[in-house]
């Protein structure tokens, strides 16, 4: 069942239908702006990227993603990691996160040539030093007109700076980064927590003559709860117990639970255990079956599905980025032992497995073993079928395992 968690802003539907749709239909590349704070690969980031990917599939696009590294550096969880020395160099950490975010986007299906990531701190530097116009003064003038009483839902004062600045970034991106684009943003993609500030800022910019047309056109994700407990969100390094702990301690409503299920179901079916049987249900069937259940039972199911959702995204990321972690393979089936034995009884296959450390391709291994390329290819294919090795994006061969463990008494 195809679900839609995306809507064009009610004020922008006419502009979207008259200006955006025809251009996109005719193959014109549209510039799309998106921004968020990124520390760990959590469910909110993955929801956003997956919905953005579904949206851009309808036409030609270029994504300009701004990560608010200034928020990251101020985040309590980040500071805690720095204090524990898990992050010895904050700047290096941020740069690593940009690479990680690009790899995640590629694993989701984005064209890496059309997906660019920028640090808000770099944009700020260019914004303040822009010499053709005092745009910082323009920004300050807009800020002066925003009344805090209208935005009390934004609990952090930093949001009153960050979100209006996003609109200035959208309008002046081509001025700040002329090497990357020659025009401002066509669309802004965001969650509805930003709607009020984005809309009011854009309106004030139009009145001030800073924006001629109603651009960027707003595309919104339907709101989902921001599941945070002790400054942490469900992310893909967490175990099931940790994810469930966040859900139990977050004041979540039944409606919000089904909203998260809806986002998960937009990527994969919902898995439930029913009468000793495991079922994969689409959202509609799941909702009809479980809409009358108590929150506690739904939280248990949600924790398991959110855990599965995160782990499968992590697996895709590791596969796409060539970062699959080697582990000891536990063999528990007789047929698997036989299959592996049939391949590894060959000295050539064993030597390939030993040499496949990510530094050699098929040709280099063939020279090292003094065997022909077709011979090496034959054995590498057998090893790949057993999921013992893989080919990295640069053509090098890499082991998927550190070793093999067999328990003849209990394991087979």
Rosetta blueprint (number, residue, H / E / L):
1 X L
2 X L
3 X L
4 X L
5 X L
6 X E
7 X E
8 X E
9 X L
10 X L
11 X L
12 X L
13 X H
14 X H
15 X H
16 X H
17 X H
18 X H
19 X H
20 X H
21 X H
22 X H
23 X H
24 X H
25 X H
26 X L
27 X L
28 X L
29 X L
30 X E
31 X E
32 X E
33 X E
34 X E
35 X E
36 X E
37 X L
38 X L
39 X L
40 X L
41 X L
42 X E
43 X H
44 X H
45 X H
46 X H
47 X H
48 X H
49 X H
50 X H
51 X H
52 X H
53 X H
54 X H
55 X H
56 X H
57 X L
58 X L
59 X L
60 X L
61 X E
62 X E
63 X E
64 X E
65 X E
66 X E
67 X E
68 X L
69 X H
70 X H
71 X H
72 X H
73 X H
74 X H
75 X L
76 X H
77 X H
78 X H
79 X H
80 X H
81 X H
82 X H
83 X H
84 X L
85 X L
86 X L
87 X L
88 X L
89 X L
90 X H
91 X H
92 X H
93 X H
94 X H
95 X H
96 X H
97 X H
98 X H
99 X H
100 X H
101 X H
102 X H
103 X H
104 X H
105 X H
106 X H
107 X H
108 X H
109 X L
110 X L
111 X L
112 X H
113 X H
114 X H
115 X E
116 X E
117 X E
118 X E
119 X E
120 X H
121 X H
122 X H
123 X H
124 X H
125 X H
126 X H
127 X H
128 X H
129 X H
130 X L
131 X L
132 X L
133 X L
134 X L
135 X H
136 X H
137 X H
138 X H
139 X H
140 X H
141 X H
142 X H
143 X H
144 X H
145 X H
146 X L
147 X L
148 X H
149 X H
150 X H
151 X H
152 X L
153 X L
154 X L
155 X L
156 X L
157 X L
158 X L
159 X H
160 X H
161 X H
162 X H
163 X H
164 X H
165 X H
166 X H
167 X H
168 X H
169 X H
170 X H
171 X H
172 X H
173 X H
174 X H
175 X H
176 X H
177 X L
178 X L
179 X L
180 X L
181 X L
182 X L
183 X L
184 X L
185 X L
186 X L
187 X E
188 X E
189 X E
190 X E
191 X E
192 X H
193 X H
194 X H
195 X H
196 X H
197 X H
198 X H
199 X H
200 X H
201 X H
202 X H
203 X H
204 X H
205 X H
206 X H
207 X H
208 X L
209 X L
210 X L
211 X L
212 X L
213 X L
214 X L
215 X L
216 X L
217 X E
218 X E
219 X E
220 X E
221 X E
222 X L
223 X L
224 X L
225 X L
226 X L
227 X L
228 X E
229 X E
230 X L
231 X L
232 X E
233 X E
234 X L
235 X E
236 X L
237 X L
238 X L
239 X L
240 X H
241 X H
242 X H
243 X H
244 X H
245 X H
246 X H
247 X H
248 X H
249 X H
250 X L
251 X L
252 X L
253 X L
254 X H
255 X H
256 X H
257 X H
258 X H
259 X H
260 X H
261 X H
262 X H
263 X H
264 X H
265 X H
266 X L
267 X L
268 X L
269 X L
270 X E
271 X E
272 X E
273 X E
274 X E
275 X L
276 X L
277 X E
278 X E
279 X E
280 X E
281 X E
282 X L
283 X H
284 X H
285 X H
286 X H
287 X H
288 X H
289 X H
290 X H
291 X L
292 X L
293 X L
294 X L
295 X H
296 X H
297 X H
298 X H
299 X H
300 X H
301 X H
302 X H
303 X H
304 X H
305 X H
306 X H
307 X H
308 X H
309 X H
310 X H
311 X H
312 X H
313 X H
314 X H
315 X H
316 X H
317 X H
318 X H
319 X H
320 X H
321 X H
322 X L
323 X L
324 X L
325 X L
326 X L
327 X E
328 X E
329 X E
330 X E
331 X E
332 X L
333 X L
334 X H
335 X H
336 X H
337 X H
338 X H
339 X H
340 X H
341 X H
342 X H
343 X H
344 X H
345 X L
346 X L
347 X H
348 X H
349 X H
350 X H
351 X H
352 X H
353 X H
354 X H
355 X H
356 X L
357 X E
358 X E
359 X E
360 X E
361 X L
362 X H
363 X H
364 X H
365 X H
366 X H
367 X H
368 X H
369 X H
370 X L
371 X L
372 X L
373 X H
374 X H
375 X H
376 X H
377 X H
378 X H
379 X H
380 X H
381 X H
382 X H
383 X H
384 X H
385 X H
386 X L
387 X L
388 X L
389 X E
390 X E
391 X E
392 X L
393 X L
394 X L
395 X L
396 X L
397 X E
398 X E
399 X E
400 X L
401 X E
402 X E
403 X E
404 X E
405 X E
406 X E
407 X L
408 X L
409 X L
410 X L
411 X L
412 X L
